[in-house]
Amino acid sequence: MSEERKGFFELVAGVLRRPQETFQYISERDLTRGLLMVILMVVLAAASASTYMSKIPLEVLMPQLGQAGVDASQLGGSMGLFAGIGVAVSILVGFVVSTLLMHGVATLTGGSGNMKRFFAMHGFAATPHTLNYVLRLADSFISSSSQLAGYFVANRDIENGVLKAVIGTNLFTVFGLAALVYITYAVAENYTIGRRKAFIIALVPYILYVAINLFSPTG
């Protein structure tokens, strides 16, 4: 680990362009700055989810309401609020759990590294997800209600459970795969292990998310 300390935006740009080199400069002192990236990601994700869901008619989101005789219009945009809160909580919990999981696996398999430093690294490795949510937030304002409703129905009607679970994680996209690459570099650097082993460890949370989506009652 290098003793030179770089600025927040310098680290963000460095992770995106030269992750292997840049992660050497991230230490446990950068924990707050790494968590700042996570908070930004959470806020953007919650805002985009809330906007998306508030624009989809409730009779599309929950067709069982009409069958039960409930007037969906009376519920207003409450689904948007619930969606935003749900996404924010799930991302925060997912970040903490996945970081602890990777730390545990890396340590149990012979790696040696500082957990606080890895939390900081993982925060910066989430930069692609943050960029993704910037685009999603913009798209949520641009897309029409009918477009979003059609997309929602199309995804809901996917019959292949594995494919539906993979899509539902929102991890196997250009941004998600880029984050996987960055996390791999972070694991390799923090725990002083080979990149192949680091990749397998970084992939563990992805597999877990798919499994949760696949076997969850709402999946």
C-alpha positions in Angstrom: 0.0 0.0 0.0 1.4 3.4 -1.0 1.7 6.1 1.7 0.7 8.8 -0.8 -2.8 10.0 -0.3 -4.9 11.0 -3.3 -8.0 13.1 -3.4 -11.6 11.7 -3.7 -12.1 12.6 -7.4 -8.6 11.5 -8.2 -9.3 8.1 -6.7 -12.6 7.8 -8.5 -11.0 8.6 -11.9 -8.0 6.4 -11.1 -10.2 3.4 -10.2 -12.1 3.8 -13.5 -9.0 4.1 -15.6 -6.2 2.2 -13.8 -7.8 0.1 -11.0 -4.8 -2.1 -10.3 -2.5 0.9 -9.7 -5.1 3.1 -7.9 -6.3 0.5 -5.3 -2.7 0.6 -3.9 -3.4 4.1 -2.8 -6.6 3.4 -0.9 -6.2 2.8 2.8 -8.5 2.5 5.8 -8.2 6.3 6.1 -10.3 6.4 3.0 -13.2 4.6 4.6 -15.4 7.7 4.8 -14.7 8.6 1.2 -15.5 5.1 0.1 -18.8 5.1 2.0 -19.6 8.5 0.5 -19.6 6.7 -2.9 -22.0 4.1 -1.5 -24.3 6.7 -0.1 -24.4 8.5 -3.4 -25.2 5.2 -5.2 -28.0 4.5 -2.7 -29.6 8.0 -3.1 -29.5 7.7 -6.9 -30.8 4.2 -6.9 -33.7 5.1 -4.5 -34.6 8.2 -6.5 -34.6 6.3 -9.8 -36.6 3.4 -8.4 -39.1 5.7 -6.8 -39.6 7.6 -10.1 -39.9 4.5 -12.2 -42.5 2.9 -9.9 -44.5 6.0 -9.4 -45.0 6.2 -13.2 -46.2 2.7 -13.6 -50.0 2.3 -13.0 -50.8 0.4 -9.9 -53.2 -1.8 -11.8 -50.1 -3.0 -13.8 -47.9 -3.4 -10.7 -50.5 -5.1 -8.7 -53.3 -6.5 -10.9 -54.7 -8.4 -7.9 -55.9 -5.1 -6.5 -58.5 -4.7 -9.2 -59.6 -8.4 -8.8 -60.1 -7.7 -5.1 -62.2 -4.6 -5.9 -59.7 -2.1 -4.6 -59.5 1.3 -6.3 -55.8 1.5 -7.2 -56.1 5.3 -7.8 -56.7 5.8 -4.1 -53.2 4.6 -3.3 -51.6 7.4 -5.4 -47.8 7.3 -5.7 -47.2 5.3 -2.5 -45.6 2.5 -4.5 -42.9 4.9 -5.6 -42.0 5.8 -2.0 -42.0 2.1 -0.9 -39.9 1.2 -3.9 -37.3 3.9 -3.1 -37.0 2.9 0.5 -36.9 -0.8 -0.4 -34.1 -0.3 -2.9 -32.1 1.9 -0.5 -32.3 -0.6 2.3 -31.5 -3.6 0.0 -28.4 -1.9 -1.5 -27.1 -0.8 1.9 -27.6 -4.3 3.4 -26.2 -5.9 0.2 -23.1 -3.8 0.3 -22.3 -4.5 4.0 -23.1 -8.3 3.7 -21.2 -8.8 0.5 -18.2 -6.9 1.9 -18.2 -9.0 5.0 -18.7 -12.2 3.0 -15.8 -11.5 0.7 -13.6 -10.6 3.6 -14.5 -13.8 5.4 -13.9 -16.0 2.3 -10.6 -14.2 1.5 -9.4 -14.6 5.1 -10.5 -18.3 5.4 -8.7 -19.2 2.2 -5.4 -17.8 3.3 -5.6 -14.1 2.4 -4.6 -11.4 4.9 -6.0 -7.9 4.7 -7.6 -5.0 6.6 -11.4 -5.1 6.7 -11.8 -1.3 7.0 -9.5 -0.9 4.0 -11.6 -3.3 2.0 -14.8 -1.5 2.9 -13.2 1.6 1.5 -12.0 -0.2 -1.6 -15.4 -1.8 -2.2 -17.0 1.6 -2.0 -14.8 3.0 -4.8 -15.3 -0.3 -6.7 -19.0 0.6 -6.8 -18.4 3.6 -9.0 -19.8 1.9 -12.1 -23.0 1.1 -10.3 -23.2 4.8 -9.3 -22.8 5.8 -12.9 -25.5 3.3 -13.9 -27.9 4.9 -11.4 -27.2 8.3 -12.8 -28.3 7.1 -16.2 -31.3 5.2 -14.7 -32.5 8.3 -12.9 -32.3 10.3 -16.1 -34.1 7.6 -18.0 -36.8 7.4 -15.3 -37.7 11.0 -16.0 -37.6 10.6 -19.8 -39.5 7.3 -20.2 -43.2 7.4 -20.5 -45.7 5.6 -18.2 -46.7 3.2 -21.1 -43.1 2.4 -21.9 -42.3 1.6 -18.3 -45.5 -0.5 -17.9 -44.6 -2.5 -21.0 -41.1 -3.1 -19.8 -42.3 -4.2 -16.3 -44.9 -6.6 -17.8 -42.3 -8.1 -20.2 -39.9 -8.8 -17.3 -42.7 -10.1 -15.1 -43.8 -12.6 -17.8 -40.3 -14.1 -18.3 -40.8 -17.8 -17.7 -37.2 -18.9 -17.3 -36.6 -18.7 -13.6 -32.8 -18.4 -13.9 -32.9 -15.8 -16.5 -35.4 -13.8 -14.5 -33.3 -14.1 -11.4 -30.2 -12.9 -13.3 -32.0 -9.9 -14.8 -33.5 -9.1 -11.4 -30.1 -8.6 -9.8 -29.2 -5.8 -12.2 -25.6 -7.0 -11.8 -24.9 -8.7 -15.1 -24.8 -5.5 -17.1 -21.9 -3.5 -18.5 -21.8 -1.6 -15.3 -22.2 -4.6 -13.1 -19.4 -6.5 -14.9 -17.2 -3.5 -14.7 -17.7 -3.4 -11.0 -16.9 -7.1 -10.7 -13.5 -6.4 -12.4 -12.8 -3.5 -10.0 -13.8 -5.6 -7.0 -11.4 -8.3 -8.2 -8.5 -5.9 -8.3 -9.5 -4.7 -4.8 -9.6 -8.2 -3.3 -6.3 -9.1 -4.9 -4.6 -5.9 -3.6 -6.1 -6.0 -0.1 -5.6 -9.6 0.7 -2.4 -10.1 -1.4 -3.7 -13.0 -3.4 -3.7 -14.0 -7.1 -6.2 -12.4 -9.4 -7.9 -15.6 -10.4 -8.6 -16.4 -6.8 -9.7 -12.8 -6.2 -12.1 -13.1 -9.1 -13.7 -16.2 -7.6 -14.1 -14.5 -4.3 -15.6 -11.3 -5.9 -18.0 -13.5 -7.8 -19.5 -15.1 -4.7 -21.9 -12.3 -3.8 -23.1 -12.2 -7.4 -24.0 -15.9 -7.3 -25.6 -15.4 -3.9 -27.8 -12.5 -5.2 -29.0 -14.7 -8.1 -29.8 -17.6 -5.7 -31.8 -15.2 -3.5 -33.7 -13.9 -6.5 -34.3 -17.4 -7.8 -35.6 -18.9 -4.6 -37.4 -15.9 -3.1 -41.2 -16.1 -3.0 -41.5 -13.0 -5.2 -39.0 -14.2 -7.7 
